[in-house]
Amino acid sequence: MLAFLSKGGILVIPILFCSVLVLAIFFERMIRYAVNRRRGKEIELKIADLVAKGMEEDALTLAGQSNSPMGRILEKAIQARDLDKDTLESVIVNATENEVRDLSAYLQALATIGNIAPLLGLLGTIIGMIKAFMVIQDMGGKVNAAVLAGGIWEAMLTTALGLAVALPTMVAHSYLLSKVDKYEARLQNGSVLFLKAVAAKDR
């Protein structure tokens, strides 16, 4: 297999490196999301219930112990609960943006790899074709079809590899982006639940 790939030229190396990087990012993000979901399971409901009952200190302790995006947002919200409504909402929005930014880490790298992998493959093909035509020129144009075909398929190997890396990379990027969007919606719903609990307590 390695001997076959080596026929694609030097640009096979960065393309294969991109594929390894994509796998590392994808599995790291999936593990991270799974851990966050387990740690913060229904944390917003528990904290909202405590806040509504006036048990802010218990809610603050629970939020800090969860070590999850939802817990960190609600922890900052509880700490700012005595501020005016507009300031409290600003604190929640800022905390949510920070957590979403953290959840989106490395996704731009996936998009970049998905864009450059086919370009690296195309560059490898162009370099390979140039070499093939240089050989034809050196041989005075007397090249049989088998030799020419061999040079061409070796040159096109990098384009195939580039596309093979780019396609699943773009699918992985879209999938992870959808998970971030869902988690962001949950963070926003949790924040609304907290604000409702604060309003109910103040009545």
Residue, then its C-alpha position, 0 to 999 in steps of 0.5 A: m500500500l505504501a509503495f503504491l501511495s509513494k508513486g503519487g510523489i512528495l505531496v502524498i505526505p502532506i495529504l496523508f498528514c491532513s487525513v491523520l489530523v482530521l481523524a484526531i480532531f474529529f475524535e477529540r471533538m466527539i469525546r469532548y462533546a460526550v463528556n460535556r453532555r454527561r457532566g451537564k446532564e439536566i444541570e439547568l433544570k436542577i439549578a433553575d429549581l434551586v434558584a426558584k426556591g431561593m437556594e442560590e448558594d446551593a445552585l452556585t455550588l452545583a454549577g461549579q461542580s458540574n464543570s460543563p459549559m452549561g454549568r459555567i454559564l449558570e455559575k457566572a449568571i448566579q454570581a451576577r444575579d443581583l445586577d440589573k436585568d440588562t447587565l445579567e443578560s449581557v453576562i449570560v450572552n457573553a458567557t454563552e459566546n465564550e462556551v460556543r467558541d470553545l465548542s467550535a475549536y478546531l472546526q475551522a481547521l477541518a474546513t481549511i483541510g477540506n478546502i486545501a486537500p483537493l488543491l494539494g492533490l491537483l498540484g501533485t497531479i500537475i507536477g506529475m504531468i509536467k514530469a511525464f511530459m519532460v520524459i516524453q520530450d527527453m525521449g524525443g516523443k517516441v513513447n509508447a502508450a503504456v509508458l504514457a498511461g503509467g505516467i498519467w495515472e501516477a500523476m492523477l493519484t494525488t488528486a484522488l487522494g486529495l478528494a478522498v481526504a476532502l470529502p469525509t472531512m467536509v462531512a465531518h465538519s458539517y456533522l460537528l457544526s450541527k452538534v455545536d448548533k444543537y448545544e448552543a440552542r440548549l445553552q440558550n434554553g438553559s439561560v432562559l430557564f434560569l432567567k425565568a427562575v430568577a423572575a419567579k423568585d423575585r415575585 
